[in-house]
Amino acid sequence: MPPDQFRQVWGELYDQLLVEERARSKTTISNRELGTRACAVLCEAHDVLDGKAASSSEKAYDWMQFCYALGLYRETAALFAFVFQDDLPEWAYERARKVAEACRARLV
């Protein structure tokens, strides 16, 4: 069956099935549990910033993305100090650098 014909005959049903399948991939989680999990990740990042724990560049990069998504610009900018150019692909390091720069600009 050619794609055009498939779309005419099955398009709407196919789209509905895709939506239903995608909906099943969502995790049901309470706001309280979500907050608890987010706090645990943020506490790990804070421990590194407080000098209580060590971090890899990859982990610091992940925390930067997490903090940035939550609008925690101070943490995002500060975590860049734990990201080393030799430890990450060039695109990732450049992204981290630009995000940290943007966050520092927001703090001024």
ZIQUIDA-V534716 format. One record per residue. SS is DSSP state (h for helix, s for strand, l for the rest). PSI is psi in degrees with one decimal (* if undefined). D_LAST is the distance of its C-alpha to the last C-alpha in Angstrom with 1 decimal. Layout:
BEGIN
ss=SS psi=PSI d_last=D_LAST
ss=SS psi=PSI d_last=D_LAST
END
This chain:
BEGIN
ss=l psi=126.2 d_last=60.3
ss=l psi=152.6 d_last=58.1
ss=h psi=-38.6 d_last=54.5
ss=h psi=-42.5 d_last=55.1
ss=h psi=-41.5 d_last=58.0
ss=h psi=-44.9 d_last=56.1
ss=h psi=-41.8 d_last=53.3
ss=h psi=-42.8 d_last=55.8
ss=h psi=-47.6 d_last=57.7
ss=h psi=-2.1 d_last=55.2
ss=h psi=-51.9 d_last=51.8
ss=h psi=-44.5 d_last=51.1
ss=h psi=-43.3 d_last=52.4
ss=h psi=-45.9 d_last=50.6
ss=h psi=-40.6 d_last=47.2
ss=h psi=-42.0 d_last=47.9
ss=h psi=-38.6 d_last=48.8
ss=h psi=-43.8 d_last=45.6
ss=h psi=-44.3 d_last=43.6
ss=h psi=-40.8 d_last=45.6
ss=h psi=-43.0 d_last=45.2
ss=h psi=-36.9 d_last=41.4
ss=h psi=-31.3 d_last=41.3
ss=l psi=-16.5 d_last=43.2
ss=l psi=-5.0 d_last=40.4
ss=l psi=135.0 d_last=38.0
ss=l psi=132.8 d_last=37.8
ss=l psi=119.6 d_last=38.7
ss=l psi=140.0 d_last=36.3
ss=l psi=158.3 d_last=35.5
ss=h psi=-35.3 d_last=32.0
ss=h psi=-47.4 d_last=32.7
ss=h psi=-40.5 d_last=33.7
ss=h psi=-43.4 d_last=30.7
ss=h psi=-40.0 d_last=28.4
ss=h psi=-44.6 d_last=30.3
ss=h psi=-41.2 d_last=30.1
ss=h psi=-40.4 d_last=26.3
ss=h psi=-37.0 d_last=25.9
ss=h psi=-42.7 d_last=28.1
ss=h psi=-43.9 d_last=26.0
ss=h psi=-36.0 d_last=22.8
ss=h psi=-37.7 d_last=24.7
ss=h psi=-45.7 d_last=25.7
ss=h psi=-42.4 d_last=22.2
ss=h psi=-37.0 d_last=21.3
ss=h psi=-39.3 d_last=24.5
ss=h psi=-45.6 d_last=23.4
ss=h psi=-30.5 d_last=20.0
ss=l psi=-2.0 d_last=22.1
ss=l psi=14.4 d_last=24.5
ss=l psi=-12.3 d_last=27.3
ss=l psi=160.1 d_last=28.0
ss=l psi=166.4 d_last=28.0
ss=l psi=151.5 d_last=26.9
ss=l psi=162.2 d_last=27.9
ss=h psi=-39.9 d_last=25.7
ss=h psi=-44.0 d_last=27.1
ss=h psi=-42.6 d_last=26.3
ss=h psi=-39.2 d_last=22.7
ss=h psi=-45.3 d_last=22.4
ss=h psi=-43.6 d_last=24.0
ss=h psi=-37.4 d_last=21.7
ss=h psi=-46.4 d_last=18.7
ss=h psi=-42.5 d_last=20.4
ss=h psi=-51.2 d_last=21.3
ss=h psi=-40.8 d_last=17.9
ss=h psi=-42.2 d_last=16.3
ss=h psi=-30.0 d_last=19.3
ss=l psi=-0.1 d_last=18.6
ss=l psi=22.1 d_last=15.0
ss=l psi=78.8 d_last=14.2
ss=h psi=-32.2 d_last=11.0
ss=h psi=-49.4 d_last=10.6
ss=h psi=-42.0 d_last=14.3
ss=h psi=-48.3 d_last=14.3
ss=h psi=-41.9 d_last=11.9
ss=h psi=-34.4 d_last=13.9
ss=h psi=-19.9 d_last=17.2
ss=h psi=-25.9 d_last=17.0
ss=h psi=-17.9 d_last=18.2
ss=h psi=6.1 d_last=21.4
ss=l psi=120.4 d_last=22.1
ss=l psi=134.7 d_last=24.4
ss=h psi=-38.8 d_last=25.4
ss=h psi=-15.0 d_last=29.1
ss=h psi=-13.9 d_last=29.2
ss=l psi=157.7 d_last=28.1
ss=l psi=152.4 d_last=29.3
ss=h psi=-40.8 d_last=27.5
ss=h psi=-38.0 d_last=26.3
ss=h psi=-42.9 d_last=24.8
ss=h psi=-43.7 d_last=23.0
ss=h psi=-39.8 d_last=21.6
ss=h psi=-46.0 d_last=20.5
ss=h psi=-42.8 d_last=18.8
ss=h psi=-45.4 d_last=17.1
ss=h psi=-39.8 d_last=15.9
ss=h psi=-43.5 d_last=14.8
ss=h psi=-41.1 d_last=12.8
ss=h psi=-44.2 d_last=11.2
ss=h psi=-39.3 d_last=10.5
ss=h psi=-41.9 d_last=9.1
ss=h psi=-38.4 d_last=6.7
ss=h psi=-33.6 d_last=5.6
ss=h psi=-24.2 d_last=5.6
ss=h psi=-14.1 d_last=3.8
ss=l psi=* d_last=0.0
END
